[in-house]
């Protein structure tokens, strides 16, 4: 199962990018983390706005 996961193109991209372009890899990971956190932050913000009415 692990071999199947490692063979996926996404995994190969994540392992090759830091060697090819370290700065781009850093930007990529920051954007990926923000993409995951922004929906939760938006929900919390909306809850605090509507909760204060």
Phi and psi in radians as a Rosetta constraint file:
Dihedral C 1 N 2 CA 2 C 2 CIRCULARHARMONIC -1.139 0.35
Dihedral N 2 CA 2 C 2 N 3 CIRCULARHARMONIC -0.659 0.35
Dihedral C 2 N 3 CA 3 C 3 CIRCULARHARMONIC -1.091 0.35
Dihedral N 3 CA 3 C 3 N 4 CIRCULARHARMONIC -0.645 0.35
Dihedral C 3 N 4 CA 4 C 4 CIRCULARHARMONIC -1.145 0.35
Dihedral N 4 CA 4 C 4 N 5 CIRCULARHARMONIC -0.715 0.35
Dihedral C 4 N 5 CA 5 C 5 CIRCULARHARMONIC -1.140 0.35
Dihedral N 5 CA 5 C 5 N 6 CIRCULARHARMONIC -0.792 0.35
Dihedral C 5 N 6 CA 6 C 6 CIRCULARHARMONIC -1.173 0.35
Dihedral N 6 CA 6 C 6 N 7 CIRCULARHARMONIC -0.488 0.35
Dihedral C 6 N 7 CA 7 C 7 CIRCULARHARMONIC -1.339 0.35
Dihedral N 7 CA 7 C 7 N 8 CIRCULARHARMONIC -0.206 0.35
Dihedral C 7 N 8 CA 8 C 8 CIRCULARHARMONIC -1.161 0.35
Dihedral N 8 CA 8 C 8 N 9 CIRCULARHARMONIC 2.538 0.35
Dihedral C 8 N 9 CA 9 C 9 CIRCULARHARMONIC -1.057 0.35
Dihedral N 9 CA 9 C 9 N 10 CIRCULARHARMONIC -0.596 0.35
Dihedral C 9 N 10 CA 10 C 10 CIRCULARHARMONIC -1.109 0.35
Dihedral N 10 CA 10 C 10 N 11 CIRCULARHARMONIC -0.711 0.35
Dihedral C 10 N 11 CA 11 C 11 CIRCULARHARMONIC -1.170 0.35
Dihedral N 11 CA 11 C 11 N 12 CIRCULARHARMONIC -0.746 0.35
Dihedral C 11 N 12 CA 12 C 12 CIRCULARHARMONIC -1.102 0.35
Dihedral N 12 CA 12 C 12 N 13 CIRCULARHARMONIC -0.704 0.35
Dihedral C 12 N 13 CA 13 C 13 CIRCULARHARMONIC -1.074 0.35
Dihedral N 13 CA 13 C 13 N 14 CIRCULARHARMONIC -0.765 0.35
Dihedral C 13 N 14 CA 14 C 14 CIRCULARHARMONIC -1.153 0.35
Dihedral N 14 CA 14 C 14 N 15 CIRCULARHARMONIC -0.497 0.35
Dihedral C 14 N 15 CA 15 C 15 CIRCULARHARMONIC -1.519 0.35
Dihedral N 15 CA 15 C 15 N 16 CIRCULARHARMONIC -0.486 0.35
Dihedral C 15 N 16 CA 16 C 16 CIRCULARHARMONIC -1.515 0.35
Dihedral N 16 CA 16 C 16 N 17 CIRCULARHARMONIC -0.594 0.35
Dihedral C 16 N 17 CA 17 C 17 CIRCULARHARMONIC -0.989 0.35
Dihedral N 17 CA 17 C 17 N 18 CIRCULARHARMONIC -0.798 0.35
Dihedral C 17 N 18 CA 18 C 18 CIRCULARHARMONIC -1.072 0.35
Dihedral N 18 CA 18 C 18 N 19 CIRCULARHARMONIC -0.535 0.35
Dihedral C 18 N 19 CA 19 C 19 CIRCULARHARMONIC -1.340 0.35
Dihedral N 19 CA 19 C 19 N 20 CIRCULARHARMONIC -0.584 0.35
Dihedral C 19 N 20 CA 20 C 20 CIRCULARHARMONIC -1.389 0.35
Dihedral N 20 CA 20 C 20 N 21 CIRCULARHARMONIC -0.759 0.35
Dihedral C 20 N 21 CA 21 C 21 CIRCULARHARMONIC -2.628 0.35
Dihedral N 21 CA 21 C 21 N 22 CIRCULARHARMONIC 1.564 0.35
Dihedral C 21 N 22 CA 22 C 22 CIRCULARHARMONIC -1.023 0.35
Dihedral N 22 CA 22 C 22 N 23 CIRCULARHARMONIC -0.704 0.35
Dihedral C 22 N 23 CA 23 C 23 CIRCULARHARMONIC -1.142 0.35
Dihedral N 23 CA 23 C 23 N 24 CIRCULARHARMONIC -0.778 0.35
Dihedral C 23 N 24 CA 24 C 24 CIRCULARHARMONIC -1.095 0.35
Dihedral N 24 CA 24 C 24 N 25 CIRCULARHARMONIC -0.642 0.35
Dihedral C 24 N 25 CA 25 C 25 CIRCULARHARMONIC -1.108 0.35
Dihedral N 25 CA 25 C 25 N 26 CIRCULARHARMONIC -0.727 0.35
Dihedral C 25 N 26 CA 26 C 26 CIRCULARHARMONIC -1.100 0.35
Dihedral N 26 CA 26 C 26 N 27 CIRCULARHARMONIC -0.771 0.35
Dihedral C 26 N 27 CA 27 C 27 CIRCULARHARMONIC -1.096 0.35
Dihedral N 27 CA 27 C 27 N 28 CIRCULARHARMONIC -0.728 0.35
Dihedral C 27 N 28 CA 28 C 28 CIRCULARHARMONIC -1.017 0.35
Dihedral N 28 CA 28 C 28 N 29 CIRCULARHARMONIC -0.837 0.35
Dihedral C 28 N 29 CA 29 C 29 CIRCULARHARMONIC -1.176 0.35
Dihedral N 29 CA 29 C 29 N 30 CIRCULARHARMONIC -0.657 0.35
Dihedral C 29 N 30 CA 30 C 30 CIRCULARHARMONIC -1.096 0.35
Dihedral N 30 CA 30 C 30 N 31 CIRCULARHARMONIC -0.798 0.35
Dihedral C 30 N 31 CA 31 C 31 CIRCULARHARMONIC -1.128 0.35
Dihedral N 31 CA 31 C 31 N 32 CIRCULARHARMONIC -0.653 0.35
Dihedral C 31 N 32 CA 32 C 32 CIRCULARHARMONIC -1.135 0.35
Dihedral N 32 CA 32 C 32 N 33 CIRCULARHARMONIC -0.721 0.35
Dihedral C 32 N 33 CA 33 C 33 CIRCULARHARMONIC -1.192 0.35
Dihedral N 33 CA 33 C 33 N 34 CIRCULARHARMONIC -0.738 0.35
Dihedral C 33 N 34 CA 34 C 34 CIRCULARHARMONIC -1.077 0.35
Dihedral N 34 CA 34 C 34 N 35 CIRCULARHARMONIC -0.682 0.35
Dihedral C 34 N 35 CA 35 C 35 CIRCULARHARMONIC -1.061 0.35
Dihedral N 35 CA 35 C 35 N 36 CIRCULARHARMONIC -0.577 0.35
Dihedral C 35 N 36 CA 36 C 36 CIRCULARHARMONIC -1.394 0.35
Dihedral N 36 CA 36 C 36 N 37 CIRCULARHARMONIC -0.569 0.35
Dihedral C 36 N 37 CA 37 C 37 CIRCULARHARMONIC -1.524 0.35
Dihedral N 37 CA 37 C 37 N 38 CIRCULARHARMONIC -0.491 0.35
Dihedral C 37 N 38 CA 38 C 38 CIRCULARHARMONIC -1.063 0.35
Dihedral N 38 CA 38 C 38 N 39 CIRCULARHARMONIC -0.732 0.35
Dihedral C 38 N 39 CA 39 C 39 CIRCULARHARMONIC -1.065 0.35
Dihedral N 39 CA 39 C 39 N 40 CIRCULARHARMONIC -0.694 0.35
Dihedral C 39 N 40 CA 40 C 40 CIRCULARHARMONIC -1.171 0.35
Dihedral N 40 CA 40 C 40 N 41 CIRCULARHARMONIC -0.727 0.35
Dihedral C 40 N 41 CA 41 C 41 CIRCULARHARMONIC -1.113 0.35
Dihedral N 41 CA 41 C 41 N 42 CIRCULARHARMONIC -0.697 0.35
Dihedral C 41 N 42 CA 42 C 42 CIRCULARHARMONIC -1.109 0.35
Dihedral N 42 CA 42 C 42 N 43 CIRCULARHARMONIC -0.757 0.35
Dihedral C 42 N 43 CA 43 C 43 CIRCULARHARMONIC -1.096 0.35
Dihedral N 43 CA 43 C 43 N 44 CIRCULARHARMONIC -0.744 0.35
Dihedral C 43 N 44 CA 44 C 44 CIRCULARHARMONIC -1.123 0.35
Dihedral N 44 CA 44 C 44 N 45 CIRCULARHARMONIC -0.700 0.35
Dihedral C 44 N 45 CA 45 C 45 CIRCULARHARMONIC -1.138 0.35
Dihedral N 45 CA 45 C 45 N 46 CIRCULARHARMONIC -0.776 0.35
Dihedral C 45 N 46 CA 46 C 46 CIRCULARHARMONIC -1.117 0.35
Dihedral N 46 CA 46 C 46 N 47 CIRCULARHARMONIC -0.670 0.35
Dihedral C 46 N 47 CA 47 C 47 CIRCULARHARMONIC -1.135 0.35
Dihedral N 47 CA 47 C 47 N 48 CIRCULARHARMONIC -0.659 0.35
Dihedral C 47 N 48 CA 48 C 48 CIRCULARHARMONIC -1.275 0.35
Dihedral N 48 CA 48 C 48 N 49 CIRCULARHARMONIC -0.562 0.35
Dihedral C 48 N 49 CA 49 C 49 CIRCULARHARMONIC -1.238 0.35
Dihedral N 49 CA 49 C 49 N 50 CIRCULARHARMONIC -0.827 0.35
Dihedral C 49 N 50 CA 50 C 50 CIRCULARHARMONIC -1.333 0.35
Dihedral N 50 CA 50 C 50 N 51 CIRCULARHARMONIC -0.410 0.35
Dihedral C 50 N 51 CA 51 C 51 CIRCULARHARMONIC -1.350 0.35
Dihedral N 51 CA 51 C 51 N 52 CIRCULARHARMONIC -0.299 0.35
Dihedral C 51 N 52 CA 52 C 52 CIRCULARHARMONIC -1.605 0.35
Dihedral N 52 CA 52 C 52 N 53 CIRCULARHARMONIC 0.006 0.35
